[in-house]
Amino acid sequence: MFEAEVTDIREASRQQGRSVWQISLSQTEFTPGATGVLEATARSGAKLEVPVLEVVRDEAGVTWHVTMKPLLEGTMVVGRVG
């Protein structure tokens, strides 16, 4: 388990009318191909659990966590691999 901040987010694609998001973090314990979950607290106070479907690394060496739910840049998360 680790804590990190969302540093960037981008829409990667759309599948069956739903957006697929790529989220980068200030630090991560996820490695390419790994899955797990990111936990965050919304501004409303609601607890969010965002499954990480895949992890990829781009040509620049940035690690992206692939999800079906977006998280705003600056959001603090707790990550769990597996």
DRENNUSE-557294 format. One record per atom (N, C-alpha, C): residue number from 1; residue in three letters; chain; atom name; x, y, z. Coordinates in pm, 1 decimal. Each point is the difference from the previous one (the first is absolute). Layout:
N
(NUM; "ALA"; "A"; "CA"; (X; Y; Z)),
...
END
This chain:
82
(1; "MET"; "A"; "N"; (84.2; -116.5; 0.0)),
(1; "MET"; "A"; "CA"; (-84.2; 116.5; 0.0)),
(1; "MET"; "A"; "C"; (89.7; 124.1; 0.0)),
(2; "PHE"; "A"; "N"; (-40.8; 103.4; -73.4)),
(2; "PHE"; "A"; "CA"; (79.2; 122.4; -9.3)),
(2; "PHE"; "A"; "C"; (-92.8; 120.0; -17.4)),
(3; "GLU"; "A"; "N"; (49.9; 118.7; 32.3)),
(3; "GLU"; "A"; "CA"; (-73.4; 124.3; -20.1)),
(3; "GLU"; "A"; "C"; (64.9; 78.8; -112.5)),
(4; "ALA"; "A"; "N"; (-82.2; 67.7; -79.8)),
(4; "ALA"; "A"; "CA"; (51.5; 78.8; -111.8)),
(4; "ALA"; "A"; "C"; (-101.7; 108.0; -36.3)),
(5; "GLU"; "A"; "N"; (44.0; 90.7; -86.3)),
(5; "GLU"; "A"; "CA"; (-86.0; 106.0; -52.3)),
(5; "GLU"; "A"; "C"; (-17.1; -20.1; -149.7)),
(6; "VAL"; "A"; "N"; (-121.2; 22.2; -50.1)),
(6; "VAL"; "A"; "CA"; (-24.7; -5.4; -144.1)),
(6; "VAL"; "A"; "C"; (70.9; 119.4; -63.3)),
(7; "THR"; "A"; "N"; (92.8; -26.9; -92.1)),
(7; "THR"; "A"; "CA"; (76.5; 107.3; -63.4)),
(7; "THR"; "A"; "C"; (-49.0; 32.8; -140.8)),
(8; "ASP"; "A"; "N"; (-72.3; -92.8; -63.3)),
(8; "ASP"; "A"; "CA"; (-52.1; 24.5; -134.5)),
(8; "ASP"; "A"; "C"; (-108.0; -102.5; -28.9)),
(9; "ILE"; "A"; "N"; (-91.5; 35.6; -88.8)),
(9; "ILE"; "A"; "CA"; (-103.2; -92.8; -44.7)),
(9; "ILE"; "A"; "C"; (-30.3; 30.6; -145.1)),
(10; "ARG"; "A"; "N"; (-26.3; -105.1; -76.5)),
(10; "ARG"; "A"; "CA"; (-37.2; 18.9; -139.9)),
(10; "ARG"; "A"; "C"; (-97.4; -109.5; -40.5)),
(11; "GLU"; "A"; "N"; (-89.0; 35.7; -92.7)),
(11; "GLU"; "A"; "CA"; (-92.2; -99.7; -53.0)),
(11; "GLU"; "A"; "C"; (76.6; -82.2; -102.4)),
(12; "ALA"; "A"; "N"; (8.9; -129.3; 22.6)),
(12; "ALA"; "A"; "CA"; (78.2; -87.1; -87.3)),
(12; "ALA"; "A"; "C"; (-81.3; -47.7; -119.1)),
(13; "SER"; "A"; "N"; (-127.4; -32.4; 24.2)),
(13; "SER"; "A"; "CA"; (-86.0; -51.7; -106.4)),
(13; "SER"; "A"; "C"; (-143.1; -5.9; 51.1)),
(14; "ARG"; "A"; "N"; (-87.5; -49.1; -86.9)),
(14; "ARG"; "A"; "CA"; (-138.6; -25.0; 39.5)),
(14; "ARG"; "A"; "C"; (-31.4; -144.4; -35.5)),
(15; "GLN"; "A"; "N"; (-62.8; -69.8; 94.1)),
(15; "GLN"; "A"; "CA"; (-40.9; -138.3; -22.5)),
(15; "GLN"; "A"; "C"; (-148.0; -11.4; 30.7)),
(16; "GLN"; "A"; "N"; (-77.4; -42.1; -96.9)),
(16; "GLN"; "A"; "CA"; (-144.6; -16.3; 16.2)),
(16; "GLN"; "A"; "C"; (-63.4; 126.3; 56.9)),
(17; "GLY"; "A"; "N"; (43.0; 115.1; -51.3)),
(17; "GLY"; "A"; "CA"; (-55.8; 127.7; 41.9)),
(17; "GLY"; "A"; "C"; (51.3; 53.3; 132.7)),
(18; "ARG"; "A"; "N"; (93.8; -69.2; 62.3)),
(18; "ARG"; "A"; "CA"; (55.9; 44.0; 129.2)),
(18; "ARG"; "A"; "C"; (145.8; 39.7; -18.5)),
(19; "SER"; "A"; "N"; (40.5; 102.4; 71.6)),
(19; "SER"; "A"; "CA"; (138.7; 45.5; -7.5)),
(19; "SER"; "A"; "C"; (91.8; -93.0; 77.6)),
(20; "VAL"; "A"; "N"; (118.8; -19.2; -54.5)),
(20; "VAL"; "A"; "CA"; (107.9; -70.9; 68.6)),
(20; "VAL"; "A"; "C"; (105.5; 105.7; 29.7)),
(21; "TRP"; "A"; "N"; (42.2; 7.7; 126.9)),
(21; "TRP"; "A"; "CA"; (90.1; 105.4; 45.0)),
(21; "TRP"; "A"; "C"; (137.9; -54.9; 31.7)),
(22; "GLN"; "A"; "N"; (100.4; 83.6; -18.6)),
(22; "GLN"; "A"; "CA"; (135.9; -30.3; 44.1)),
(22; "GLN"; "A"; "C"; (37.2; 105.6; 103.5)),
(23; "ILE"; "A"; "N"; (42.4; -47.2; 117.8)),
(23; "ILE"; "A"; "CA"; (32.3; 87.3; 112.3)),
(23; "ILE"; "A"; "C"; (146.4; -19.2; 37.0)),
(24; "SER"; "A"; "N"; (75.2; 110.1; 11.4)),
(24; "SER"; "A"; "CA"; (137.6; -10.1; 49.7)),
(24; "SER"; "A"; "C"; (2.4; 49.2; 144.6)),
(25; "LEU"; "A"; "N"; (91.3; -57.5; 77.4)),
(25; "LEU"; "A"; "CA"; (10.3; 29.2; 142.8)),
(25; "LEU"; "A"; "C"; (138.8; 51.5; 34.1)),
(26; "SER"; "A"; "N"; (11.1; 70.6; 112.5)),
(26; "SER"; "A"; "CA"; (129.0; 52.4; 45.6)),
(26; "SER"; "A"; "C"; (96.9; -112.6; 34.1)),
(27; "GLN"; "A"; "N"; (-52.8; -114.5; 38.0)),
(27; "GLN"; "A"; "CA"; (80.4; -120.3; 22.9)),
(27; "GLN"; "A"; "C"; (-92.9; -119.5; -13.0)),
(28; "THR"; "A"; "N"; (55.5; -117.7; -23.9)),
(28; "THR"; "A"; "CA"; (-83.1; -118.7; -15.5)),
(28; "THR"; "A"; "C"; (78.2; -125.5; 34.8)),
(29; "GLU"; "A"; "N"; (-72.7; -100.9; 44.4)),
(29; "GLU"; "A"; "CA"; (57.0; -133.0; 19.1)),
(29; "GLU"; "A"; "C"; (-50.1; -94.4; -108.7)),
(30; "PHE"; "A"; "N"; (-87.8; 51.1; -88.8)),
(30; "PHE"; "A"; "CA"; (-48.8; -79.0; -112.0)),
(30; "PHE"; "A"; "C"; (110.0; -13.3; -104.8)),
(31; "THR"; "A"; "N"; (8.4; -114.7; -62.3)),
(31; "THR"; "A"; "CA"; (92.0; -22.8; -110.9)),
(31; "THR"; "A"; "C"; (-82.8; -29.8; -124.5)),
(32; "PRO"; "A"; "N"; (56.6; 17.7; -120.5)),
(32; "PRO"; "A"; "CA"; (-76.5; -28.1; -121.2)),
(32; "PRO"; "A"; "C"; (-64.3; -138.7; 5.0)),
(33; "GLY"; "A"; "N"; (-129.0; -2.8; -35.2)),
(33; "GLY"; "A"; "CA"; (-76.1; -123.8; -0.2)),
(33; "GLY"; "A"; "C"; (-73.4; -27.8; 130.3)),
(34; "ALA"; "A"; "N"; (32.3; 73.5; 106.9)),
(34; "ALA"; "A"; "CA"; (-61.9; -23.7; 130.7)),
(34; "ALA"; "A"; "C"; (-143.0; 54.0; 4.3)),
(35; "THR"; "A"; "N"; (-77.4; -49.8; 95.7)),
(35; "THR"; "A"; "CA"; (-134.4; 49.6; 27.2)),
(35; "THR"; "A"; "C"; (-10.6; 29.9; 149.0)),
(36; "GLY"; "A"; "N"; (-108.5; 63.2; 38.6)),
(36; "GLY"; "A"; "CA"; (-20.1; 31.8; 141.1)),
(36; "GLY"; "A"; "C"; (-108.6; 103.5; 15.4)),
(37; "VAL"; "A"; "N"; (15.7; 87.9; 98.8)),
(37; "VAL"; "A"; "CA"; (-102.7; 100.3; 26.6)),
(37; "VAL"; "A"; "C"; (64.2; 128.6; 52.7)),
(38; "LEU"; "A"; "N"; (-62.6; 112.2; -36.2)),
(38; "LEU"; "A"; "CA"; (34.8; 130.2; 56.5)),
(38; "LEU"; "A"; "C"; (-118.1; 44.4; 85.0)),
(39; "GLU"; "A"; "N"; (26.2; 41.1; 122.8)),
(39; "GLU"; "A"; "CA"; (-104.7; 49.1; 89.3)),
(39; "GLU"; "A"; "C"; (20.3; 149.4; 20.5)),
(40; "ALA"; "A"; "N"; (-110.8; 74.4; -5.0)),
(40; "ALA"; "A"; "CA"; (6.7; 145.4; 16.2)),
(40; "ALA"; "A"; "C"; (-124.9; 47.0; 73.3)),
(41; "THR"; "A"; "N"; (2.6; 124.1; 45.1)),
(41; "THR"; "A"; "CA"; (-116.6; 62.9; 60.8)),
(41; "THR"; "A"; "C"; (-41.9; 115.4; -89.6)),
(42; "ALA"; "A"; "N"; (-125.2; -1.9; -44.3)),
(42; "ALA"; "A"; "CA"; (-53.0; 105.8; -85.9)),
(42; "ALA"; "A"; "C"; (-17.2; 128.1; 80.5)),
(43; "ARG"; "A"; "N"; (-13.3; 111.3; -70.0)),
(43; "ARG"; "A"; "CA"; (-21.3; 128.9; 67.3)),
(43; "ARG"; "A"; "C"; (-123.6; -3.2; 89.1)),
(44; "SER"; "A"; "N"; (-98.6; -81.7; -38.4)),
(44; "SER"; "A"; "CA"; (-123.5; -13.3; 77.9)),
(44; "SER"; "A"; "C"; (20.2; -81.5; 127.2)),
(45; "GLY"; "A"; "N"; (117.5; -65.5; 10.4)),
(45; "GLY"; "A"; "CA"; (27.6; -85.4; 114.6)),
(45; "GLY"; "A"; "C"; (-24.6; -147.1; -27.3)),
(46; "ALA"; "A"; "N"; (-58.4; -29.8; -116.6)),
(46; "ALA"; "A"; "CA"; (-26.3; -139.6; -36.5)),
(46; "ALA"; "A"; "C"; (131.1; -73.7; -25.7)),
(47; "LYS"; "A"; "N"; (5.9; -124.1; 43.3)),
(47; "LYS"; "A"; "CA"; (117.8; -84.1; -24.1)),
(47; "LYS"; "A"; "C"; (-11.8; -60.4; -139.5)),
(48; "LEU"; "A"; "N"; (107.0; 9.3; -77.0)),
(48; "LEU"; "A"; "CA"; (3.2; -54.2; -135.6)),
(48; "LEU"; "A"; "C"; (98.1; -115.3; -6.9)),
(49; "GLU"; "A"; "N"; (-38.8; -104.8; -71.2)),
(49; "GLU"; "A"; "CA"; (89.4; -111.7; -26.5)),
(49; "GLU"; "A"; "C"; (6.4; -15.4; -151.3)),
(50; "VAL"; "A"; "N"; (117.4; 23.2; -57.1)),
(50; "VAL"; "A"; "CA"; (17.3; -0.3; -144.8)),
(50; "VAL"; "A"; "C"; (88.3; -118.3; -38.7)),
(51; "PRO"; "A"; "N"; (-58.4; -102.9; -63.4)),
(51; "PRO"; "A"; "CA"; (81.3; -113.9; -42.3)),
(51; "PRO"; "A"; "C"; (102.8; 40.4; -106.1)),
(52; "VAL"; "A"; "N"; (122.4; -47.5; 15.7)),
(52; "VAL"; "A"; "CA"; (105.3; 17.0; -100.1)),
(52; "VAL"; "A"; "C"; (-3.3; -125.6; -86.4)),
(53; "LEU"; "A"; "N"; (-36.5; 16.5; -127.3)),
(53; "LEU"; "A"; "CA"; (-18.7; -113.0; -90.0)),
(53; "LEU"; "A"; "C"; (130.3; -47.8; -62.0)),
(54; "GLU"; "A"; "N"; (94.4; 93.6; -12.0)),
(54; "GLU"; "A"; "CA"; (127.6; -29.3; -65.3)),
(54; "GLU"; "A"; "C"; (94.8; 114.5; 31.8)),
(55; "VAL"; "A"; "N"; (127.7; -25.5; -8.8)),
(55; "VAL"; "A"; "CA"; (101.9; 103.8; 16.7)),
(55; "VAL"; "A"; "C"; (91.6; -6.4; -121.0)),
(56; "VAL"; "A"; "N"; (24.5; 116.4; -60.9)),
(56; "VAL"; "A"; "CA"; (86.2; 7.1; -118.1)),
(56; "VAL"; "A"; "C"; (103.8; 109.5; 20.3)),
(57; "ARG"; "A"; "N"; (110.0; -10.9; -69.3)),
(57; "ARG"; "A"; "CA"; (104.3; 102.6; 4.0)),
(57; "ARG"; "A"; "C"; (17.6; 51.8; -142.4)),
(58; "ASP"; "A"; "N"; (-3.5; 133.1; -17.0)),
(58; "ASP"; "A"; "CA"; (13.5; 57.2; -134.0)),
(58; "ASP"; "A"; "C"; (146.4; 18.8; -39.0)),
(59; "GLU"; "A"; "N"; (21.1; 53.0; -120.4)),
(59; "GLU"; "A"; "CA"; (135.5; 16.6; -54.8)),
(59; "GLU"; "A"; "C"; (85.9; 92.7; 85.3)),
(60; "ALA"; "A"; "N"; (-64.2; 94.3; 70.2)),
(60; "ALA"; "A"; "CA"; (72.9; 94.9; 85.1)),
(60; "ALA"; "A"; "C"; (29.3; -57.6; 138.5)),
(61; "GLY"; "A"; "N"; (-46.9; -123.0; 25.0)),
(61; "GLY"; "A"; "CA"; (24.1; -64.2; 129.0)),
(61; "GLY"; "A"; "C"; (-104.7; 29.5; 106.0)),
(62; "VAL"; "A"; "N"; (-109.2; 68.1; -39.4)),
(62; "VAL"; "A"; "CA"; (-107.6; 30.6; 94.7)),
(62; "VAL"; "A"; "C"; (-87.0; -124.2; 19.2)),
(63; "THR"; "A"; "N"; (-29.8; -32.8; 125.7)),
(63; "THR"; "A"; "CA"; (-86.2; -113.4; 31.6)),
(63; "THR"; "A"; "C"; (-144.1; 48.8; 6.4)),
(64; "TRP"; "A"; "N"; (-88.6; -66.1; -75.7)),
(64; "TRP"; "A"; "CA"; (-141.6; 35.8; -6.1)),
(64; "TRP"; "A"; "C"; (-83.7; -114.1; 55.7)),
(65; "HIS"; "A"; "N"; (-94.4; 34.2; 87.8)),
(65; "HIS"; "A"; "CA"; (-91.0; -95.0; 63.0)),
(65; "HIS"; "A"; "C"; (-132.4; 9.3; -76.2)),
(66; "VAL"; "A"; "N"; (-40.7; -107.2; -65.2)),
(66; "VAL"; "A"; "CA"; (-118.7; -0.7; -85.3)),
(66; "VAL"; "A"; "C"; (-123.5; -30.2; 85.3)),
(67; "THR"; "A"; "N"; (-99.7; 90.4; -6.2)),
(67; "THR"; "A"; "CA"; (-122.0; -13.5; 80.0)),
(67; "THR"; "A"; "C"; (-122.2; 35.3; -84.9)),
(68; "MET"; "A"; "N"; (-117.3; -32.7; 51.0)),
(68; "MET"; "A"; "CA"; (-125.0; 39.6; -65.0)),
(68; "MET"; "A"; "C"; (-60.2; 123.5; 67.9)),
(69; "LYS"; "A"; "N"; (63.9; 47.4; 108.3)),
(69; "LYS"; "A"; "CA"; (-48.0; 117.8; 73.1)),
(69; "LYS"; "A"; "C"; (112.0; 103.1; 6.7)),
(70; "PRO"; "A"; "N"; (-32.3; 128.3; -24.0)),
(70; "PRO"; "A"; "CA"; (102.5; 104.1; 9.7)),
(70; "PRO"; "A"; "C"; (20.0; 45.9; 144.1)),
(71; "LEU"; "A"; "N"; (119.9; 46.3; 29.3)),
(71; "LEU"; "A"; "CA"; (30.9; 67.1; 126.6)),
(71; "LEU"; "A"; "C"; (66.6; 132.2; -35.5)),
(72; "LEU"; "A"; "N"; (-38.9; 106.5; 66.3)),
(72; "LEU"; "A"; "CA"; (55.3; 131.5; -29.8)),
(72; "LEU"; "A"; "C"; (147.3; 9.8; 36.7)),
(73; "GLU"; "A"; "N"; (74.0; 75.2; -82.4)),
(73; "GLU"; "A"; "CA"; (139.2; 30.1; 32.5)),
(73; "GLU"; "A"; "C"; (4.3; 65.4; 137.9)),
(74; "GLY"; "A"; "N"; (93.9; -41.8; 83.5)),
(74; "GLY"; "A"; "CA"; (12.3; 51.8; 135.3)),
(74; "GLY"; "A"; "C"; (-68.0; -86.1; 105.5)),
(75; "THR"; "A"; "N"; (-80.9; -96.8; -43.3)),
(75; "THR"; "A"; "CA"; (-67.9; -89.7; 93.9)),
(75; "THR"; "A"; "C"; (101.7; -91.5; 67.0)),
(76; "MET"; "A"; "N"; (-10.7; -14.5; 131.1)),
(76; "MET"; "A"; "CA"; (85.0; -93.7; 73.8)),
(76; "MET"; "A"; "C"; (-66.1; -137.4; -3.0)),
(77; "VAL"; "A"; "N"; (80.5; -103.5; -24.5)),
(77; "VAL"; "A"; "CA"; (-51.8; -136.4; -7.7)),
(77; "VAL"; "A"; "C"; (84.2; -93.5; 85.2)),
(78; "VAL"; "A"; "N"; (-59.3; -112.1; 34.7)),
(78; "VAL"; "A"; "CA"; (70.7; -113.0; 59.2)),
(78; "VAL"; "A"; "C"; (-10.4; -111.5; -102.3)),
(79; "GLY"; "A"; "N"; (114.0; -55.8; -39.4)),
(79; "GLY"; "A"; "CA"; (1.8; -105.5; -99.9)),
(79; "GLY"; "A"; "C"; (27.2; -135.7; 61.5)),
(80; "ARG"; "A"; "N"; (-70.2; -101.2; -52.7)),
(80; "ARG"; "A"; "CA"; (23.1; -138.5; 41.0)),
(80; "ARG"; "A"; "C"; (17.0; -84.1; -124.9)),
(81; "VAL"; "A"; "N"; (111.5; -68.4; -9.6)),
(81; "VAL"; "A"; "CA"; (28.8; -86.7; -114.7)),
(81; "VAL"; "A"; "C"; (-60.7; -136.9; 26.6)),
(82; "GLY"; "A"; "N"; (-58.1; -59.9; -106.5)),
(82; "GLY"; "A"; "CA"; (-49.6; -137.6; 11.4)),
(82; "GLY"; "A"; "C"; (-143.9; -14.0; 22.4)),
END
